[in-house]
Amino acid sequence: MTEAALYLIPVQLSDGELSAVLPQRNLEIVGGIKHFVVENVRSARRFLKKCNHNINIDELTFYELNQHTAATDVESFLSPLEQGFPVGVISEAGCPAIADPGADVVAIAQRKHMRVVPLVGPSSILMGLMGSGFNGQSFAFLGYLPIDAKARSARLKEMQHRIVHENQTQIFIETPYRNQSLMNDLCRLLPENQKLCVAQDITGTRESIVTKSVGEWEKTNSTLEKVPTIFLLYKKRAFMTKIRQQTENEQKKT
């Protein structure tokens, strides 16, 4: 039996076997929930069917939480939890409440001192950072960059400032069909020695996590797939490079 709590249920990032990215405990918990706060009802139903082919979808209640949801409606989504029933939160992909409207219902649950239980699952933001080789102690996820050319250029300059002065990895995304357009802008607007990691289709069959300098990316003239993609920028501080070189020189002497 699933205990009463607000469960944050991760969803796979790409098609494939759930067992490859989600632990069995998640599936067991999901099986005991009848009330779900979801970003999209259709995709949530499809995900739940993958969790349990025998699940009776008609017995479930869905509350849709997205950009069209009135703020005054969100608190009512937690009514089942107040009555002692578990409630699950499901986003379109990855971990709910991370760059996701699910954060709104979690904030209300915390304010009401309700139990919140995040479940283990894939996060493209963290997995992209893990595979990039960039600074994982200080990083910022900025969502989508501005579409306006002038505003986009200004945002990239701001990100470069943070990299240099705060030693902070910058992470952002783009709509899949605009991946190549963004890549072209990055190669045009960023210095050649700027490190850029492009992480595509994480956990999927076309997974690719590659870090190169902007100059190297430009020379390879790669065409990006129209799949979910995370972009990361970073550049090691000069003094860190100097320390590494000194350490390597000392090791050679010994």
ABEGO torsion letter per residue (X at the ends): XBBBBBBBBBBBABBEBAAAABBAAAAAAAAABABBBBABAAAAAAAAAAABAABBAAABBBBBBBAABBAAAAAAAAAAAAAGBBBBBBBABEBBGBGBAAAAAAAAAAAAGBBBBBBBBBBAAAAAAAAAGBBAABBBBAEBBBABAAAAAAAAAAAAAAAAAAGBBBBBBBBAAAAAAAAAAAAAABBAABBBBBBBGBGBAABBBBBBBAAAAAAAGBBBBBBBBBBBBBBBBAAAAAAAAAAAAAAAAX
